Structure formats: C-alpha cells, structure tokens
Amino acid sequence: MDKDSKEALQVAKELTAKFIETRTVSPGNFAEVFPAVYKVVREAIDAETENSVCGRESITLDADRHAVND
C-alpha cells in the first residue's frame, strides 16, 4: 500500500469515526458508509497530487471559508 493510500485510509477512518460520534452515521451502516468516504478522500488526494505534478496552483480554504491561493 502506497503512502497516499495509507493517508486516505487513516483520514477516512477518522472521518467515519467522527460521523459516528456526532450520530450522523450509525455504527450499523459503517460498512456502507466507509467505502464512500474513502473514495472521496482518495479522489481528493489524487486530484491534489495531479495538480502538484502539473504545476498548477492549488486552492485551499481558510478558516473563514474564502478561497486562498497557496
């Protein structure tokens, strides 16, 4: 498993755990929700990696939710 996959797995686990803690997701449907969360996280990492490789600036959001160039 490569570094990006490991990071995506860790983030997806943490996000899913938070969803369960906040009762957004029940533990009973973890198996249904986790793959979808992992997929979104992995796609975000892949998109960011692609932007970095292509030399494009990445866009992030600051605490006030305004777009800021890195």
C-alpha positions in Angstrom: 0.0 0.0 0.0 1.5 3.3 -1.0 1.7 6.5 1.1 -1.3 8.1 -0.4 -3.5 5.0 0.1 -2.4 4.8 3.8 -3.2 8.5 4.3 -6.6 8.2 2.6 -7.3 5.1 4.8 -6.4 7.0 8.0 -8.4 10.1 7.1 -11.4 8.0 6.0 -11.3 6.1 9.3 -11.1 9.4 11.3 -13.9 11.0 9.4 -16.2 8.0 9.7 -15.5 7.8 13.4 -16.5 11.5 13.7 -19.7 10.8 11.8 -20.5 8.0 14.2 -19.6 10.2 17.3 -21.9 13.0 16.0 -24.6 10.5 15.2 -24.6 11.4 11.5 -23.9 7.8 10.8 -24.8 4.8 12.9 -22.3 2.0 13.6 -24.7 -0.4 11.9 -24.1 1.1 8.5 -20.4 1.6 8.8 -19.7 -1.0 6.1 -21.9 1.0 3.7 -20.5 4.5 4.5 -16.8 3.8 4.9 -16.1 2.9 1.3 -17.9 6.0 0.1 -15.9 8.2 2.5 -12.6 6.5 1.5 -13.4 7.0 -2.2 -14.0 10.8 -1.7 -10.8 11.2 0.3 -8.8 9.2 -2.2 -10.1 11.3 -5.1 -9.2 14.5 -3.3 -5.7 13.3 -2.7 -5.3 12.1 -6.3 -6.6 15.5 -7.6 -4.2 17.4 -5.4 -1.3 15.1 -6.5 -2.3 15.7 -10.1 -2.4 19.5 -9.6 1.0 19.4 -8.0 2.5 17.3 -10.8 1.1 19.6 -13.4 2.5 22.6 -11.7 -0.9 24.2 -11.1 -1.6 26.2 -8.0 -3.8 24.5 -5.5 -6.7 26.3 -3.9 -7.4 25.8 -0.2 -10.0 27.3 2.1 -9.0 29.3 5.1 -11.0 29.4 8.4 -13.4 32.0 7.0 -14.2 29.7 4.0 -12.7 32.2 1.5 -10.7 30.8 -1.4 -7.0 31.4 -1.0 -4.1 30.5 -3.4 -1.2 28.6 -1.8 
